[in-house]
Each structure stands twice: as C-alpha cells, then as structure tokens.
Amino acid sequence: DNVVADALSRRPDLETTGPLVLNQLAIDTTNADDSTSLNVMIRSLYPADPDCANILEALPSSSSTFEYRLNETGLILRKDNRILIPNDSNLKTKILQICHDDKTAGHVGTAKTIDLVTRRFYWKNLHRDVKEYVTSCVKCQMNKPSNQSQLGLLNPIPTPEQRWHTVTLDLIT
C-alpha cells in the first residue's frame, strides 16, 4: 500500500539485534560476547593501568553517584555508557583502526573519526590521539587533494647581453 511501516508490519526475521560489528569485533556495551577479542583485551589490560585499577577497587563500595560502573561483561562504563579504555597504545591503535581504517569507516577526517570513537569509547586525551592518528594516516595523505593554489607558469631568466653583465649566485642550504 506504500504507507509508512509500523511495528506490526515489520518482518521479525529481518530485525538486526545484537552487538554492533565492525571488522568482526563486537563493540556493544550492553550485551557483548565474552569471546570477542576486543572486550577480552580491554578487560585484561584493566589491572595494568593504575587509573583503571583504582576505579575497579572503588566500584563495589561506591554509591550510585559515582562516575563509573561495571557492566555484566566486566567492562568499566562511564555514566554515558562509553567504555573506559586503559592506557595502552596497542589497544588504542586497534580501536582507531576499526573506526578509521575499516572499509565501513571509509578514512573519514578527524572530526568524524572522533565522533565514531566517542560513541563507544573514552580515554584521556582521546581527541589528541585521534588527531595524531588521522594526520599520520598514509592513505589519507595520498588521497586527499591539495588545498594550495595551483602553481603558475615558469618564467625564464632573460639571457644577458654581454659577459659578466649579470652575476647570480644560487645558494642551497
């Protein structure tokens, strides 16, 4: 009938439920699988990071006004349901690769990559790390067009009329 679909007319077999999957890594904060390598990596690095270890110690005795909470899979979540990432450069690089280099991400610029990362994750200096990663991306540097004006035509130097009429010096330092 070409009308707007309502809840009763949607096919239940076409519903997409479950974690968001990018590059075969589930990064859902609510019902993540224990078998996903990213979640296992995050949980295994919590004790090594002093800030995360302090948060884990304070969580059982904390009140409901505490900024962090522990979900059922063992990940530390902020109040805005973003996963707290421990201070590990390999883990951060892996997350940035998922959100920037993946085919579904499309090598977007700094602002959009920050948006993609901050939807699910949080760590200190996140904006700085994303900016450094995107500006150092080789594919982005090769494929982005130059925003400088085009060079003009070459102007040849006129030929001198006699010897020693014009003396030039080319300094290369």
VOMIKOL-766965 format. One record per residue (C-alpha): residue in one letter; x, y, z. Coordinates in steps of 0.2 Angstrom, whole numbers, always signed. Each point is the difference from the previous one (the first is absolute). Example, Ala and Ser with C-alpha at 12.3 -4.5 7.8 and 13.67 -1.06 7.14 Angstrom:
REM VOMIKOL-766965
@residuo:A, px:+62, py:-22, pz:+39
@residuo:S, px:+6, py:+17, pz:-3
***
This chain:
REM VOMIKOL-766965
@residuo:D, px:+0, py:+0, pz:+0
@residuo:N, px:+15, py:+11, pz:+0
@residuo:V, px:-3, py:+7, pz:+18
@residuo:V, px:+12, py:+3, pz:+14
@residuo:A, px:+5, py:-17, pz:+9
@residuo:D, px:-6, py:-2, pz:+17
@residuo:A, px:+6, py:-12, pz:+14
@residuo:L, px:-13, py:-13, pz:-5
@residuo:S, px:+4, py:-1, pz:-19
@residuo:R, px:+19, py:-3, pz:+2
@residuo:R, px:+7, py:-17, pz:-3
@residuo:P, px:+8, py:-7, pz:+16
@residuo:D, px:+12, py:-10, pz:-10
@residuo:L, px:+8, py:+16, pz:-7
@residuo:E, px:+3, py:+8, pz:+17
@residuo:T, px:+18, py:+4, pz:+4
@residuo:T, px:+3, py:-4, pz:+18
@residuo:G, px:+17, py:-2, pz:+9
@residuo:P, px:+16, py:+9, pz:+1
@residuo:L, px:+6, py:+12, pz:-12
@residuo:V, px:+13, py:-9, pz:-11
@residuo:L, px:+15, py:+9, pz:-8
@residuo:N, px:+14, py:-10, pz:-7
@residuo:Q, px:-7, py:-16, pz:+8
@residuo:L, px:+2, py:+8, pz:+18
@residuo:A, px:-15, py:+3, pz:+10
@residuo:I, px:+0, py:+17, pz:+9
@residuo:D, px:-17, py:+0, pz:+9
@residuo:T, px:+0, py:+6, pz:+17
@residuo:T, px:-16, py:-9, pz:+6
@residuo:N, px:+1, py:-18, pz:-6
@residuo:A, px:+17, py:-3, pz:-6
@residuo:D, px:+7, py:-18, pz:-2
@residuo:D, px:+14, py:-6, pz:+11
@residuo:S, px:+8, py:-8, pz:-16
@residuo:T, px:+3, py:+17, pz:-8
@residuo:S, px:+19, py:+4, pz:-1
@residuo:L, px:-3, py:+18, pz:+3
@residuo:N, px:-10, py:-2, pz:+16
@residuo:V, px:+12, py:-13, pz:+6
@residuo:M, px:+15, py:+11, pz:-3
@residuo:I, px:-8, py:+15, pz:+9
@residuo:R, px:-4, py:-10, pz:+15
@residuo:S, px:+17, py:-8, pz:+1
@residuo:L, px:+9, py:+17, pz:-1
@residuo:Y, px:-11, py:+8, pz:+14
@residuo:P, px:+12, py:-6, pz:+15
@residuo:A, px:+15, py:+6, pz:-9
@residuo:D, px:-6, py:+18, pz:-1
@residuo:P, px:+1, py:+8, pz:+17
@residuo:D, px:-15, py:+12, pz:-3
@residuo:C, px:-11, py:-15, pz:-6
@residuo:A, px:+6, py:-10, pz:+15
@residuo:N, px:-5, py:+13, pz:+12
@residuo:I, px:-17, py:+2, pz:-8
@residuo:L, px:-3, py:-19, pz:+1
@residuo:E, px:+5, py:+0, pz:+19
@residuo:A, px:-12, py:+15, pz:+3
@residuo:L, px:-15, py:-7, pz:-10
@residuo:P, px:-7, py:-13, pz:+13
@residuo:S, px:+0, py:+13, pz:+14
@residuo:S, px:-6, py:+15, pz:-10
@residuo:S, px:-17, py:+8, pz:+0
@residuo:S, px:-11, py:+2, pz:-15
@residuo:T, px:+7, py:+18, pz:-2
@residuo:F, px:+17, py:-7, pz:-6
@residuo:E, px:+5, py:+4, pz:-17
@residuo:Y, px:+4, py:-18, pz:-5
@residuo:R, px:-9, py:-17, pz:+1
@residuo:L, px:+4, py:-18, pz:-5
@residuo:N, px:-11, py:-9, pz:-12
@residuo:E, px:-4, py:-18, pz:+0
@residuo:T, px:+15, py:-4, pz:-12
@residuo:G, px:+13, py:+8, pz:+11
@residuo:L, px:+2, py:+16, pz:-10
@residuo:I, px:+1, py:+17, pz:+9
@residuo:L, px:-13, py:+12, pz:-7
@residuo:R, px:-2, py:+18, pz:+3
@residuo:K, px:-17, py:+8, pz:+4
@residuo:D, px:-2, py:+3, pz:-19
@residuo:N, px:+2, py:-19, pz:-3
@residuo:R, px:+17, py:+2, pz:-8
@residuo:I, px:+13, py:-13, pz:+3
@residuo:L, px:+15, py:+6, pz:+10
@residuo:I, px:+16, py:-5, pz:-9
@residuo:P, px:+16, py:-3, pz:+9
@residuo:N, px:+16, py:+9, pz:-4
@residuo:D, px:+7, py:-12, pz:-13
@residuo:S, px:+6, py:+7, pz:-17
@residuo:N, px:-3, py:-17, pz:-9
@residuo:L, px:-18, py:-1, pz:+6
@residuo:K, px:-3, py:+18, pz:-5
@residuo:T, px:+8, py:-2, pz:-17
@residuo:K, px:-11, py:-16, pz:-2
@residuo:I, px:-16, py:+11, pz:+4
@residuo:L, px:+6, py:+14, pz:-12
@residuo:Q, px:+3, py:-13, pz:-14
@residuo:I, px:-18, py:-6, pz:+2
@residuo:C, px:-7, py:+17, pz:+0
@residuo:H, px:+11, py:+8, pz:-13
@residuo:D, px:+8, py:-13, pz:-11
@residuo:D, px:-14, py:-13, pz:-2
@residuo:K, px:-9, py:-1, pz:-17
@residuo:T, px:-17, py:+5, pz:+9
@residuo:A, px:+9, py:+15, pz:+8
@residuo:G, px:+7, py:+7, pz:-16
@residuo:H, px:+15, py:+10, pz:+6
@residuo:V, px:-11, py:+15, pz:+5
@residuo:G, px:+9, py:+15, pz:+7
@residuo:T, px:+4, py:+5, pz:+18
@residuo:A, px:-17, py:+6, pz:+5
@residuo:K, px:-10, py:-15, pz:-6
@residuo:T, px:+13, py:-12, pz:+7
@residuo:I, px:-1, py:+8, pz:+17
@residuo:D, px:-19, py:-1, pz:-1
@residuo:L, px:+1, py:-19, pz:-4
@residuo:V, px:+13, py:-3, pz:+14
@residuo:T, px:-10, py:+10, pz:+13
@residuo:R, px:-16, py:-9, pz:-3
@residuo:R, px:+7, py:-16, pz:+8
@residuo:F, px:+16, py:+4, pz:+9
@residuo:Y, px:+9, py:+12, pz:+11
@residuo:W, px:+18, py:+3, pz:+6
@residuo:K, px:+10, py:+15, pz:+5
@residuo:N, px:+6, py:+11, pz:-14
@residuo:L, px:-11, py:-9, pz:-13
@residuo:H, px:-2, py:+15, pz:-11
@residuo:R, px:+19, py:+2, pz:-1
@residuo:D, px:+3, py:-18, pz:-4
@residuo:V, px:-13, py:-1, pz:-14
@residuo:K, px:+7, py:+16, pz:-7
@residuo:E, px:+18, py:-7, pz:+0
@residuo:Y, px:-6, py:-16, pz:-8
@residuo:V, px:-10, py:+7, pz:-14
@residuo:T, px:+13, py:+13, pz:-5
@residuo:S, px:+13, py:-14, pz:+0
@residuo:C, px:-11, py:-12, pz:-11
@residuo:V, px:+10, py:-3, pz:-16
@residuo:K, px:-16, py:-4, pz:-10
@residuo:C, px:-8, py:+16, pz:+5
@residuo:Q, px:+15, py:+10, pz:-4
@residuo:M, px:+2, py:-8, pz:-18
@residuo:N, px:-19, py:+2, pz:-4
@residuo:K, px:-4, py:+17, pz:+7
@residuo:P, px:+1, py:+14, pz:-13
@residuo:S, px:+11, py:+14, pz:+2
@residuo:N, px:-8, py:+16, pz:+7
@residuo:Q, px:+14, py:+12, pz:-7
@residuo:S, px:-2, py:+10, pz:-15
@residuo:Q, px:+7, py:-7, pz:-16
@residuo:L, px:+17, py:+5, pz:-5
@residuo:G, px:+2, py:+13, pz:-14
@residuo:L, px:+10, py:-2, pz:-16
@residuo:L, px:+19, py:+1, pz:+1
@residuo:N, px:+8, py:+16, pz:-5
@residuo:P, px:+18, py:-2, pz:-8
@residuo:I, px:+14, py:+12, pz:+5
@residuo:P, px:+4, py:+11, pz:-14
@residuo:T, px:+16, py:-3, pz:-9
@residuo:P, px:+14, py:+13, pz:+4
@residuo:E, px:+6, py:+11, pz:-14
@residuo:Q, px:+18, py:-1, pz:+4
@residuo:R, px:+12, py:-10, pz:+11
@residuo:W, px:+0, py:+4, pz:+18
@residuo:H, px:-14, py:+12, pz:-2
@residuo:T, px:-11, py:-10, pz:+12
@residuo:V, px:+8, py:-11, pz:+14
@residuo:T, px:-12, py:-11, pz:+10
@residuo:L, px:+4, py:-12, pz:+15
@residuo:D, px:-11, py:-15, pz:+4
@residuo:L, px:+1, py:-3, pz:+18
@residuo:I, px:-6, py:-18, pz:+6
@residuo:T, px:+0, py:-2, pz:+18
***
